[in-house]
Amino acid sequence: MEAKSETLNRRAPIITAGIFLGVGIGGFIDGILLHQILQWHHMLSNIRPLTNMANIDLNMVWDGFFHTFNWVFTVVGVVLLWRAGGREDVPWSSQTFIGSILIGTGLFDFVEGLIDHQILGIHHVKPGPNELTWDLGFLAFGVLLIVIGWIMIKKSRVKSH
């Protein structure tokens, strides 16, 4: 019987691909839902409020850079997944892959929330009343996704090609 750590090592390519995809997906969810549909914030909206055309234009450009970042992570994740799919030694498990995506999405939320919302203060999840509550909720949601993803990976069953 194969040791759990060896099984985890053999699944590393699919886990890595899932994490990269999860970071990209998490960024796209944030950018599409919070920046564009709900318009709660933009990349620099706390330091360059949308009060004039110059600030609107600047935020639009930085939102574009943000989406480019998400796109790059997604493309890297697809390439890594493609490469993992061509390997005979990588055991496949939907639960492992979905868990990895959840970890990546949670990492995106936690790291982006910590850096952009708390450390740099360039924007907040939902400015105004209860701003800190929204920011802390975003961080907590990220941690929850990481924990759920990790549990899914640890409990997943794998099958060979």
Backbone torsions as a table, in degrees:
resi	resn	phi	psi	omega
1	MET	NA	137.4	-175.4
2	GLU	-79.1	137.9	178.8
3	ALA	-67.0	147.8	-178.7
4	LYS	-58.9	-40.2	-178.7
5	SER	-66.7	-34.9	177.8
6	GLU	-68.2	-40.2	176.6
7	THR	-61.8	-42.9	178.6
8	LEU	-62.8	-40.8	177.4
9	ASN	-62.9	-39.3	179.2
10	ARG	-68.9	-27.2	178.6
11	ARG	-86.2	-4.3	-176.1
12	ALA	-52.7	-40.9	179.7
13	PRO	-61.2	-40.6	180.0
14	ILE	-75.2	-32.7	177.0
15	ILE	-66.6	-45.0	178.6
16	THR	-61.0	-44.9	178.0
17	ALA	-59.7	-44.2	179.8
18	GLY	-63.7	-39.1	179.2
19	ILE	-65.2	-45.5	177.4
20	PHE	-60.5	-45.2	177.8
21	LEU	-61.7	-40.1	179.7
22	GLY	-63.4	-40.4	176.4
23	VAL	-61.7	-46.2	178.8
24	GLY	-62.4	-45.5	179.5
25	ILE	-63.6	-44.0	178.5
26	GLY	-59.1	-42.0	177.7
27	GLY	-65.3	-41.0	178.4
28	PHE	-65.9	-39.9	177.0
29	ILE	-60.6	-46.8	178.6
30	ASP	-60.0	-51.9	-175.6
31	GLY	-65.3	-43.8	-178.0
32	ILE	-74.1	-48.1	-175.6
33	LEU	-75.4	-54.9	-173.0
34	LEU	-81.7	-36.0	-178.8
35	HIS	-82.1	-46.9	-169.5
36	GLN	-97.2	-53.1	-175.0
37	ILE	-74.5	-55.7	-179.0
38	LEU	-81.0	-24.9	-179.1
39	GLN	54.0	42.6	178.2
40	TRP	-75.1	-35.0	179.0
41	HIS	-158.0	168.8	172.0
42	HIS	-131.8	175.4	-172.3
43	MET	-55.3	-41.9	-175.6
44	LEU	-116.5	19.5	-169.7
45	SER	-65.5	-19.1	176.7
46	ASN	-80.5	-30.4	-179.3
47	ILE	-102.2	-19.4	175.4
48	ARG	-132.8	77.5	-177.4
49	PRO	-58.9	153.8	-177.2
50	LEU	-78.8	57.0	-176.8
51	THR	-100.2	-10.4	177.4
52	ASN	-150.7	167.5	-175.7
53	MET	-63.2	-35.9	-179.7
54	ALA	-62.7	-43.3	178.6
55	ASN	-69.0	-37.9	176.9
56	ILE	-61.7	-46.4	178.9
57	ASP	-61.8	-43.8	-179.6
58	LEU	-62.2	-44.2	178.1
59	ASN	-64.2	-37.6	178.7
60	MET	-62.1	-44.3	179.3
61	VAL	-62.8	-46.3	-179.1
62	TRP	-67.9	-32.7	172.2
63	ASP	-62.9	-37.0	176.1
64	GLY	-63.9	-42.5	175.8
65	PHE	-61.1	-40.1	178.4
66	PHE	-61.0	-46.2	178.5
67	HIS	-65.5	-33.9	176.6
68	THR	-63.3	-43.8	175.7
69	PHE	-56.0	-46.9	-179.9
70	ASN	-63.3	-41.2	-179.7
71	TRP	-63.5	-43.4	179.9
72	VAL	-61.2	-46.1	178.8
73	PHE	-61.6	-39.6	179.6
74	THR	-65.9	-44.3	178.8
75	VAL	-63.3	-44.2	177.4
76	VAL	-59.4	-42.9	178.3
77	GLY	-60.8	-41.6	178.6
78	VAL	-65.2	-43.3	178.7
79	VAL	-62.1	-45.3	179.0
80	LEU	-63.0	-39.3	178.0
81	LEU	-65.3	-42.8	178.0
82	TRP	-59.0	-45.9	-179.8
83	ARG	-65.5	-40.8	178.8
84	ALA	-64.0	-36.7	-179.7
85	GLY	-65.0	-23.1	179.6
86	GLY	-89.4	0.6	-177.3
87	ARG	-100.6	130.4	179.3
88	GLU	-72.0	-26.1	-174.2
89	ASP	-86.7	-1.5	-178.4
90	VAL	-96.5	111.9	177.6
91	PRO	-74.7	140.9	-176.3
92	TRP	-101.6	141.8	176.9
93	SER	-155.1	122.7	177.0
94	SER	-60.9	-38.6	-179.4
95	GLN	-64.4	-41.0	176.6
96	THR	-62.6	-45.2	-177.4
97	PHE	-65.5	-47.1	179.0
98	ILE	-64.1	-41.3	176.6
99	GLY	-59.4	-39.9	178.4
100	SER	-65.6	-40.5	177.1
101	ILE	-62.7	-42.1	178.0
102	LEU	-62.9	-40.4	176.7
103	ILE	-60.8	-47.2	179.8
104	GLY	-61.4	-42.9	178.5
105	THR	-64.9	-42.1	177.1
106	GLY	-64.0	-40.9	177.0
107	LEU	-61.8	-42.2	176.9
108	PHE	-56.9	-53.7	-177.1
109	ASP	-57.8	-46.2	-176.3
110	PHE	-67.6	-49.7	-177.0
111	VAL	-67.1	-46.9	179.6
112	GLU	-63.3	-41.5	179.4
113	GLY	-65.5	-40.9	179.3
114	LEU	-66.9	-47.9	-175.8
115	ILE	-74.4	-57.5	-173.1
116	ASP	-74.4	-39.1	-176.2
117	HIS	-83.9	-44.9	-171.9
118	GLN	-96.0	-52.0	-174.1
119	ILE	-76.1	-55.3	-177.9
120	LEU	-84.7	-28.6	-179.5
121	GLY	63.4	30.0	-177.2
122	ILE	-77.2	-22.4	170.8
123	HIS	-162.3	166.6	176.5
124	HIS	-125.8	160.6	-178.1
125	VAL	-55.5	-54.9	179.0
126	LYS	-141.1	98.5	-179.0
127	PRO	-61.6	155.9	177.2
128	GLY	108.6	-149.9	-179.6
129	PRO	-57.4	139.3	178.0
130	ASN	64.0	25.9	-178.7
131	GLU	-54.8	-47.5	-179.3
132	LEU	-65.2	-37.3	178.6
133	THR	-61.5	-45.3	177.3
134	TRP	-61.5	-44.4	-179.8
135	ASP	-63.1	-45.1	179.8
136	LEU	-67.4	-36.5	175.8
137	GLY	-62.3	-39.1	177.4
138	PHE	-62.6	-44.8	177.3
139	LEU	-63.2	-44.9	-179.4
140	ALA	-64.1	-38.9	177.7
141	PHE	-62.8	-40.7	176.7
142	GLY	-60.3	-46.3	178.9
143	VAL	-63.0	-41.5	179.0
144	LEU	-60.2	-44.3	178.5
145	LEU	-62.4	-40.7	178.3
146	ILE	-61.5	-46.1	-178.7
147	VAL	-64.4	-45.9	179.3
148	ILE	-61.7	-44.8	179.1
149	GLY	-60.2	-44.3	-179.7
150	TRP	-63.2	-43.1	178.1
151	ILE	-61.5	-42.9	179.0
152	MET	-60.0	-43.3	179.7
153	ILE	-64.5	-45.4	-177.9
154	LYS	-63.7	-32.4	-176.4
155	LYS	-95.6	-1.9	-174.4
156	SER	-75.4	149.6	173.6
157	ARG	-101.3	143.2	-178.0
158	VAL	-114.0	153.9	173.9
159	LYS	-133.7	147.1	179.2
160	SER	-79.4	162.0	176.6
161	HIS	-55.5	NA	NA
